[in-house]
């Protein structure tokens, strides 16, 4: 059980035990409202690999190349497509904050990709990110099979995310969102 799940479970148990005031007052219970702080994000860390299936020229990549690797400790490696070695390494925390060389670069959350200024840069609706490329919004969706589809463009299924856990796959998708604008423009 990761820390986020444990904290959420503890908050739910605390809220349930605070749900009713059992102090006798004329023999009835008085309901009370307990506010539970929800986690800011639904991040689950684990091992995942993002493969590029279609390059920037819309050519099929065969065999697929690693584009990103997410590790269980929150290390996110952006892979150089020529050398298959990491060329940039980010750190993702359970709260969704992302840093590069110790400096905050943004946050990934169930709202989408949030810039260091706190503004949503790439909004998320369900399993679809909306990336602004020039003056057009490009929709990019994560499928339950791990395929990442770019809609209304020749890219089609551009990436595939391999992860044993769907929640980790979603975290990798949101992390991929950090670089989507560059990959799609």
C-alpha positions, 0 to 999 in steps of 0.5 A: 500500500503506497503512502497516498492510499494509506493517508486516504484510508486514514482520512476516510476512517477518521471521517466515518468515526466523526460522522455523528455526535454521540453526546447525549442531548435529549436522547437523540444523536445529532449529525455533524459534518466532517470535512475530509481533505481529499488528495490533490491528485490521483498519482500512483508510482510504479514501473512503466515504459512509454514507447513511441510508435509513430515519429514526428514525421508520422512514420511508424517506428518499427520496432517501437522506441522507448520514449520515457521510463517511470520508476517506482521511486518516482524517477522519470527518465526522458529517453534519447531516441538516438541512443536509448539512454536517459537525457533528462531525469525528472522526479515525481512525488506522490503529491504529483509535483514534478522537479528537474534538478531539484527545481519545481517544473509543475504538477501532474494531477487529475486536473491535468498538467499544471505549470510551475505558476499553478495554472493548468497548462494541459487540461485533463477530462476523463482519460483525455488531455487537451494540448494546445498546438499553435492555435488548435487544441489537440486531444490525446487519449489513454486507452485501457490497453495502454495505447495513447491516441492523438485524435484528428491528426495523422499520428493516430496511436502515437505511444503505448504505455506498458505498466502492470497497474492501470493507475501507474499507466495513468500516472505515466500518461500524465507524465507524458503530458509534460512533453506532449506539446514538444512531441506534437508541434 
